[in-house]
């Protein structure tokens, strides 16, 4: 009896150990912006967008953090923490840039 119960529990837990994949719908066409519209068309534009966004944040425009994080490739970061980690990484990158030469754009 114990063996049957144990095998049933193991079999039941085995089925629950896999994550369920839910299909994601693509975003509506109207919400898709091109890289050029975001200021990310070239490496120079991407860096300029990032730097100007972070400088605007320093001047009190906190909503510009989204523009700064869009300039970073955060695809390898877990989606659950991507937004928060992106903000932290943006500030870390700006600190590293500020410690080097002055950037003239």
LUMNU-426801 format. One record per residue: x, y, z of N, C-alpha, C, O in turn; residue number from 1. Coordinates in Angstrom, 2 decimals. Example, Ala and Ser with C-alpha at 12.3 -4.5 7.8 and 13.67 -1.06 7.14 Angstrom:
BEGIN
REC     n_c1     n_c2     n_c3    ca_c1    ca_c2    ca_c3     c_c1     c_c2     c_c3     o_c1     o_c2     o_c3  num
REC    13.19    -5.69     7.80    12.30    -4.50     7.80    13.20    -3.30     7.80    14.24    -3.32     8.46    1
REC    12.85    -2.25     7.08    13.67    -1.06     7.14    12.90     0.03     7.87    13.41     1.14     8.04    2
//
This chain:
BEGIN
REC     n_c1     n_c2     n_c3    ca_c1    ca_c2    ca_c3     c_c1     c_c2     c_c3     o_c1     o_c2     o_c3  num
REC     0.81    -1.18     0.00     0.00     0.00     0.00     0.86     1.25     0.00     0.58     2.22    -0.71    1
REC     1.93     1.22     0.81     2.83     2.37     0.87     3.50     2.60    -0.48     3.69     3.75    -0.90    2
REC     3.85     1.52    -1.15     4.52     1.65    -2.44     3.58     2.25    -3.48     4.00     3.06    -4.30    3
REC     2.33     1.86    -3.45     1.35     2.39    -4.40     1.13     3.87    -4.13     1.08     4.68    -5.06    4
REC     1.01     4.22    -2.86     0.81     5.62    -2.49     2.03     6.46    -2.88     1.89     7.56    -3.40    5
REC     3.22     5.94    -2.62     4.44     6.65    -2.97     4.58     6.82    -4.47     4.94     7.89    -4.95    6
REC     4.29     5.76    -5.23     4.38     5.87    -6.69     3.34     6.85    -7.23     3.62     7.57    -8.18    7
REC     2.15     6.88    -6.64     1.13     7.83    -7.06     1.59     9.26    -6.80     1.44    10.13    -7.67    8
REC     2.16     9.52    -5.63     2.65    10.86    -5.30     3.79    11.29    -6.23     3.84    12.43    -6.67    9
REC     4.70    10.38    -6.51     5.80    10.70    -7.41     5.29    11.00    -8.82     5.76    11.94    -9.46   10
REC     4.35    10.20    -9.28     3.79    10.42   -10.61     3.04    11.76   -10.67     3.15    12.49   -11.66   11
REC     2.29    12.07    -9.62     1.53    13.32    -9.58     2.47    14.53    -9.55     2.23    15.51   -10.26   12
REC     3.53    14.47    -8.75     4.49    15.58    -8.67     5.28    15.74    -9.96     5.67    16.85   -10.32   13
REC     5.51    14.64   -10.66     6.24    14.71   -11.93     5.48    15.57   -12.94     6.08    16.34   -13.68   14
REC     4.18    15.43   -12.97     3.37    16.22   -13.89     3.35    17.69   -13.54     3.18    18.53   -14.42   15
REC     3.50    18.03   -12.27     3.48    19.42   -11.84     4.85    20.10   -11.95     4.95    21.31   -11.79   16
REC     5.88    19.33   -12.22     7.22    19.90   -12.22     7.55    20.67   -13.48     8.60    21.32   -13.54   17
REC     6.71    20.63   -14.48     6.96    21.34   -15.72     6.16    22.63   -15.74     4.98    22.65   -15.39   18
REC     6.80    23.69   -16.16     6.11    24.98   -16.26     5.18    24.97   -17.45     5.50    24.43   -18.51   19
REC     4.06    25.56   -17.27     3.09    25.64   -18.36     3.44    26.83   -19.24     3.63    27.94   -18.75   20
REC     3.52    26.59   -20.52     3.81    27.66   -21.46     2.50    28.23   -21.96     1.63    27.51   -22.46   21
REC     2.37    29.53   -21.82     1.18    30.19   -22.33     1.56    30.97   -23.58     2.57    31.67   -23.58   22
REC     0.79    30.84   -24.61     1.13    31.57   -25.83     0.97    33.07   -25.61     0.00    33.53   -25.01   23
REC     1.93    33.81   -26.11     1.86    35.27   -25.99     1.43    35.85   -27.32     1.84    35.39   -28.39   24
REC     0.63    36.85   -27.23     0.15    37.51   -28.43     1.12    38.61   -28.81     1.65    39.30   -27.94   25
REC     1.36    38.80   -30.09     2.23    39.89   -30.49     1.56    41.22   -30.17     0.33    41.31   -30.19   26
REC     2.35    42.26   -29.88     1.75    43.55   -29.56     1.03    44.12   -30.77     1.38    43.81   -31.91   27
REC     0.02    44.93   -30.54    -0.68    45.53   -31.67     0.27    46.33   -32.55     1.25    46.90   -32.06   28
REC    -0.02    46.37   -33.82     0.86    47.02   -34.78     1.06    48.49   -34.44     2.14    49.03   -34.67   29
REC     0.06    49.14   -33.89     0.16    50.57   -33.59     1.17    50.85   -32.48     1.70    51.96   -32.41   30
REC     1.44    49.86   -31.61     2.36    50.08   -30.51     3.81    49.80   -30.86     4.71    50.14   -30.09   31
REC     4.05    49.19   -31.99     5.42    48.86   -32.39     6.08    50.11   -32.95     5.57    50.73   -33.88   32
REC     7.22    50.47   -32.36     7.96    51.63   -32.83     9.26    51.14   -33.45     9.85    50.16   -33.00   33
REC     9.68    51.81   -34.47    10.93    51.40   -35.12    12.11    51.91   -34.31    11.98    52.81   -33.48   34
REC    13.27    51.33   -34.56    14.48    51.73   -33.86    14.82    53.19   -34.16    15.32    53.90   -33.28   35
REC    14.55    53.63   -35.37    14.85    55.01   -35.73    13.97    55.99   -34.95    14.43    57.05   -34.52   36
REC    12.69    55.62   -34.75    11.79    56.48   -34.00    12.21    56.58   -32.53    11.97    57.60   -31.89   37
REC    12.82    55.54   -32.01    13.27    55.54   -30.62    14.64    56.16   -30.45    15.11    56.30   -29.32   38
REC    15.29    56.54   -31.53    16.64    57.07   -31.44    17.68    55.99   -31.29    18.73    56.22   -30.69   39
REC    17.40    54.80   -31.84    18.31    53.66   -31.70    18.75    53.13   -33.05    19.07    51.95   -33.18   40
REC    18.77    53.98   -34.07    19.08    53.55   -35.43    20.53    53.18   -35.65    20.83    52.37   -36.53   41
REC    21.43    53.75   -34.88    22.86    53.47   -35.01    23.48    53.47   -33.62    22.85    53.95   -32.67   42
REC    24.69    52.96   -33.48    25.34    53.00   -32.16    25.48    54.43   -31.62    25.30    54.66   -30.42   43
REC    25.79    55.38   -32.50    25.93    56.77   -32.05    24.59    57.31   -31.56    24.53    57.97   -30.52   44
REC    23.52    57.05   -32.30    22.18    57.51   -31.88    21.76    56.84   -30.57    21.16    57.48   -29.71   45
REC    22.07    55.56   -30.43    21.71    54.84   -29.21    22.43    55.44   -28.01    21.81    55.66   -26.97   46
REC    23.72    55.70   -28.15    24.48    56.28   -27.05    23.99    57.69   -26.74    23.88    58.07   -25.57   47
REC    23.69    58.47   -27.77    23.19    59.83   -27.58    21.85    59.80   -26.85    21.63    60.57   -25.92   48
REC    20.96    58.91   -27.26    19.66    58.78   -26.60    19.83    58.40   -25.14    19.18    58.98   -24.26   49
REC    20.71    57.44   -24.87    20.95    57.02   -23.49    21.49    58.17   -22.66    20.98    58.44   -21.57   50
REC    22.51    58.84   -23.16    23.17    59.90   -22.40    22.23    61.08   -22.16    22.18    61.61   -21.05   51
REC    21.50    61.50   -23.18    20.57    62.61   -23.01    19.44    62.24   -22.05    19.00    63.07   -21.24   52
REC    18.96    61.01   -22.13    17.90    60.56   -21.22    18.37    60.58   -19.77    17.66    61.06   -18.89   53
REC    19.56    60.06   -19.53    20.07    60.03   -18.17    20.35    61.43   -17.65    20.13    61.71   -16.47   54
REC    20.85    62.32   -18.50    21.07    63.70   -18.08    19.75    64.40   -17.78    19.68    65.22   -16.86   55
REC    18.71    64.10   -18.54    17.38    64.67   -18.26    16.85    64.17   -16.93    16.18    64.91   -16.20   56
REC    17.14    62.91   -16.60    16.72    62.37   -15.30    17.40    63.13   -14.18    16.77    63.44   -13.17   57
REC    18.67    63.44   -14.35    19.39    64.22   -13.34    18.77    65.60   -13.16    18.84    66.18   -12.08   58
REC    18.16    66.12   -14.22    17.53    67.44   -14.18    16.09    67.38   -13.68    15.41    68.41   -13.63   59
REC    15.61    66.20   -13.32    14.29    66.08   -12.72    13.21    65.45   -13.58    12.05    65.41   -13.17   60
REC    13.55    64.96   -14.75    12.56    64.32   -15.62    12.65    62.80   -15.45    13.21    62.10   -16.29   61
REC    12.09    62.31   -14.36    12.22    60.89   -14.01    11.59    59.96   -15.04    11.99    58.80   -15.13   62
REC    10.63    60.44   -15.81     9.97    59.58   -16.80    10.90    59.19   -17.95    10.57    58.29   -18.72   63
REC    12.04    59.85   -18.08    12.97    59.54   -19.16    13.76    58.25   -18.93    14.50    57.82   -19.81   64
REC    13.60    57.63   -17.76    14.31    56.37   -17.49    13.91    55.30   -18.48    14.72    54.43   -18.81   65
REC    12.67    55.34   -18.96    12.23    54.34   -19.94    12.99    54.48   -21.25    13.32    53.48   -21.88   66
REC    13.27    55.72   -21.67    14.06    55.93   -22.88    15.48    55.42   -22.69    16.07    54.83   -23.60   67
REC    16.03    55.64   -21.50    17.40    55.20   -21.23    17.49    53.67   -21.21    18.44    53.11   -21.76   68
REC    16.52    53.01   -20.60    16.59    51.54   -20.53    16.30    50.90   -21.88    16.74    49.78   -22.14   69
REC    15.55    51.59   -22.75    15.33    51.05   -24.11    16.62    51.02   -24.91    16.74    50.25   -25.87   70
REC    17.59    51.84   -24.53    18.86    51.86   -25.24    19.76    50.69   -24.83    20.78    50.45   -25.46   71
REC    19.38    49.98   -23.78    20.17    48.84   -23.29    19.56    47.53   -23.79    18.35    47.42   -23.95   72
REC    20.42    46.54   -24.01    19.95    45.21   -24.39    19.73    44.42   -23.10    20.68    43.92   -22.49   73
REC    18.49    44.31   -22.69    18.14    43.62   -21.46    17.48    42.27   -21.72    16.81    41.73   -20.84   74
REC    17.67    41.74   -22.90    16.98    40.50   -23.28    17.44    39.28   -22.47    16.68    38.32   -22.35   75
REC    18.65    39.31   -21.93    19.15    38.16   -21.17    18.69    38.19   -19.71    18.97    37.26   -18.96   76
REC    18.00    39.24   -19.31    17.56    39.39   -17.93    16.13    38.86   -17.80    15.30    39.07   -18.67   77
REC    15.88    38.18   -16.71    14.56    37.61   -16.44    13.49    38.71   -16.56    13.65    39.78   -15.97   78
REC    12.42    38.46   -17.30    11.37    39.48   -17.47    10.75    39.96   -16.17    10.23    41.08   -16.10   79
REC    10.78    39.14   -15.13    10.19    39.54   -13.86    10.95    40.68   -13.20    10.36    41.48   -12.47   80
REC    12.26    40.77   -13.44    13.07    41.81   -12.80    13.71    42.74   -13.82    14.55    43.56   -13.46   81
REC    13.33    42.60   -15.08    13.98    43.35   -16.16    13.89    44.87   -15.96    14.88    45.57   -16.16   82
REC    12.73    45.37   -15.59    12.55    46.82   -15.47    13.42    47.39   -14.34    14.12    48.38   -14.53   83
REC    13.36    46.75   -13.17    14.15    47.23   -12.04    15.64    47.09   -12.30    16.41    48.01   -12.03   84
REC    16.05    45.95   -12.82    17.47    45.71   -13.11    17.96    46.66   -14.20    19.10    47.12   -14.16   85
REC    17.10    46.94   -15.18    17.46    47.88   -16.24    17.75    49.26   -15.70    18.70    49.92   -16.14   86
REC    16.95    49.70   -14.74    17.20    51.02   -14.12    18.53    51.02   -13.38    19.31    51.96   -13.51   87
REC    18.78    49.95   -12.62    20.04    49.86   -11.89    21.23    49.86   -12.85    22.22    50.56   -12.61   88
REC    21.13    49.09   -13.91    22.23    49.02   -14.88    22.43    50.34   -15.61    23.56    50.70   -15.93   89
REC    21.34    51.06   -15.87    21.46    52.37   -16.53    22.25    53.33   -15.64    23.13    54.04   -16.13   90
REC    21.95    53.34   -14.36    22.69    54.22   -13.45    24.15    53.79   -13.32    25.04    54.63   -13.26   91
REC    24.40    52.47   -13.27    25.78    51.99   -13.18    26.57    52.37   -14.43    27.73    52.77   -14.33   92
REC    25.95    52.25   -15.60    26.63    52.61   -16.84    26.91    54.11   -16.87    27.99    54.52   -17.29   93
REC    25.96    54.93   -16.43    26.18    56.37   -16.42    27.32    56.74   -15.48    28.13    57.61   -15.80   94
REC    27.40    56.09   -14.33    28.50    56.35   -13.40    29.84    56.00   -14.03    30.81    56.74   -13.86   95
REC    29.90    54.89   -14.76    31.15    54.51   -15.43    31.51    55.52   -16.52    32.68    55.86   -16.69   96
REC    30.51    55.99   -17.25    30.76    56.98   -18.30    31.23    58.29   -17.69    32.15    58.93   -18.20   97
REC    30.61    58.70   -16.57    30.98    59.95   -15.92    32.39    59.92   -15.35    33.01    60.97   -15.20   98
REC    32.91    58.74   -15.04    34.26    58.62   -14.49    35.34    58.67   -15.58    36.52    58.77   -15.27   99
REC    34.93    58.60   -16.83    35.89    58.67   -17.93    35.90    60.08   -18.49    35.47    61.02   -17.82  100
REC    36.38    60.22   -19.70    36.45    61.54   -20.32    35.07    62.13   -20.53    34.07    61.41   -20.57  101
REC    35.02    63.45   -20.65    33.77    64.13   -20.95    33.36    63.78   -22.37    34.16    63.84   -23.30  102
REC    32.10    63.42   -22.53    31.59    63.01   -23.83    30.94    64.21   -24.50    30.00    64.79   -23.96  103
REC    31.45    64.57   -25.67    30.86    65.65   -26.46    30.09    65.03   -27.61    30.66    64.33   -28.44  104
REC    28.81    65.30   -27.65    27.98    64.74   -28.72    27.54    65.82   -29.66    26.83    65.55   -30.63  105
//
